[in-house]
């Protein structure tokens, strides 16, 4: 299991521990100050990590900068990829579920897309102070939220939980390659921002018909097609375990397996 399960989950999946969504944790003064700063000045918050890019190839300095950035992110805003089954469990734990605009897409594309789900917040809470974000806020019932999240699976959007001053979890993001954390971790190879899921995906060749739909669904380039076998293979060291490839598999040929069943896979 990931290190947060040990630190913040008592050996369980840390994002399924109710305390990490609690009002008590949310209302701690230092966290309240951070959340206010984050929503009021999120562009400045993310811009600071561009400094890592400027020095990453400088010997010693670049290494230290990456380590510091990773440490800072882990303590402030860190994520983990979560498959739909676990996301639905998270939804069932919540008193309040809110759909809101995605900050990343706002910054990277200039377009508003309401792909993020706030948990434990409502229209009288923190977002109400910032009209640019709160004007698109929509309170959802649990079953409505689950239906929406399942539709995101079909669209190839990867579910991630994110902290606001770890271990408090405030959002479920639903990401593609417009996501800032994706660009920093996977595209630019700049700094790690999320843990991979507690799972990896595997293809059952006896069920697979070689349609290739799953290749287009994978955001991480982990699925490769063999002309020899006429079947796809999932490279486990590249797989993030999001499970969205399953949403387009008509044959049910892809399954999630615990990451810990396989030695030395990266987190």
MOQUINOR-V398206 format. One record per pair of residues at least 6 apart in sequence whose C-alpha atoms are under 8 Angstrom apart, sorted by the first residue. I is the first residue (numbers start at 0). GAP is how many residues later the second one is. Records with the same first field share a line. If there is no record, write none. Layout:
# MOQUINOR-V398206
I: GAP + GAP
This chain:
# MOQUINOR-V398206
0: 10 + 12 + 197 + 258 + 259
1: 193 + 196 + 265
3: 10
4: 6 + 7 + 8 + 9
5: 6 + 8
7: 6 + 12 + 159
8: 6 + 7 + 8
13: 6
14: 75 + 146 + 154
15: 70 + 73 + 74
17: 75
18: 6
19: 147 + 148 + 149
20: 98 + 99 + 147 + 148 + 149
21: 98 + 146
22: 97
24: 6 + 143
25: 6 + 142
30: 133 + 134
33: 130 + 131
34: 91 + 129
35: 90
37: 7
38: 88 + 91
39: 90
42: 64
48: 20
51: 10 + 13 + 14 + 17 + 138
52: 137
54: 6 + 7 + 10
55: 6 + 7 + 9 + 10 + 134
65: 124 + 125
68: 122
69: 121 + 122 + 123
72: 120
73: 92 + 119
74: 90 + 91
75: 87 + 88 + 89 + 90
76: 85 + 86 + 87 + 88 + 89
77: 84 + 85 + 86 + 88 + 115 + 116
78: 81 + 82 + 83 + 84 + 114 + 115 + 116
79: 80 + 81 + 82 + 114 + 115 + 116 + 117
80: 77 + 78 + 79 + 80 + 113 + 114 + 115 + 116 + 159 + 160 + 161
81: 76 + 77 + 78 + 79 + 115 + 116 + 159 + 160
82: 75 + 76 + 114 + 158 + 159 + 160 + 161
83: 65 + 66 + 69 + 75 + 159
86: 72
87: 58
90: 6 + 28 + 51 + 54 + 55
91: 50
93: 25 + 26
94: 24 + 25
95: 23 + 24 + 25 + 26 + 43 + 44
96: 20 + 21 + 22 + 23 + 24 + 25 + 42 + 43 + 44 + 45 + 48
97: 19 + 20 + 21 + 23 + 24 + 39 + 40 + 41 + 42
98: 15 + 16 + 17 + 18 + 19 + 37 + 38 + 39 + 40 + 41
99: 14 + 15 + 16 + 17 + 18 + 33 + 34 + 36 + 37 + 38
100: 11 + 12 + 13 + 14 + 15 + 32 + 35 + 36
101: 10 + 11 + 12 + 13 + 14 + 71
103: 74 + 75 + 76
104: 6 + 7 + 8 + 73 + 74
105: 6 + 7
107: 70 + 71 + 72
108: 69
113: 22
114: 58 + 59 + 60
115: 55 + 56 + 57 + 58
116: 54 + 55 + 56
117: 52 + 53 + 54
118: 50 + 51 + 52 + 53
119: 50
120: 6 + 49
121: 17
122: 11 + 14 + 16
126: 6 + 7
127: 6
151: 6 + 22
152: 91 + 94
153: 90 + 93 + 94
154: 62
155: 20 + 61 + 62 + 63 + 88 + 89
156: 17 + 18 + 19 + 87
157: 15 + 16 + 17 + 18 + 84 + 86
158: 13 + 14 + 15 + 16 + 83
159: 12 + 13 + 14 + 15
160: 8 + 9 + 10 + 11 + 12
161: 7 + 8 + 9 + 10 + 11
162: 6 + 7 + 8
163: 6
175: 6 + 43
176: 6 + 42
180: 12 + 13
182: 6
183: 6 + 7 + 8 + 9
184: 6 + 7 + 8 + 9
185: 34
194: 72
195: 44 + 45 + 46 + 70 + 71
196: 43 + 44 + 45 + 62 + 70
197: 43 + 60 + 61 + 62
198: 41 + 42 + 43 + 57 + 58 + 59 + 60 + 61
199: 36 + 39 + 40 + 41 + 42 + 43 + 56 + 57 + 58 + 59
200: 33 + 35 + 38 + 40 + 42 + 53 + 54 + 55 + 56
201: 31 + 32 + 34 + 52 + 53 + 54 + 55
202: 29 + 30 + 31 + 50 + 51 + 52
203: 49 + 50 + 51
204: 26 + 48
205: 47
206: 44 + 45 + 46
207: 23 + 43 + 44 + 45
208: 22 + 42
209: 20 + 21 + 22
211: 13 + 19 + 20
212: 35 + 36
213: 9 + 31 + 32 + 34 + 35
214: 6 + 8 + 9 + 10 + 17 + 30
216: 27 + 28 + 31
217: 26 + 27
219: 18 + 19 + 20
220: 17
221: 12 + 13 + 14 + 16 + 17
222: 9 + 10 + 11 + 12
223: 8 + 9 + 10 + 11
224: 6 + 7 + 8
225: 6 + 7
235: 29
236: 28 + 29
240: 15
242: 12 + 13
244: 9
245: 6 + 7 + 8 + 9
258: 6
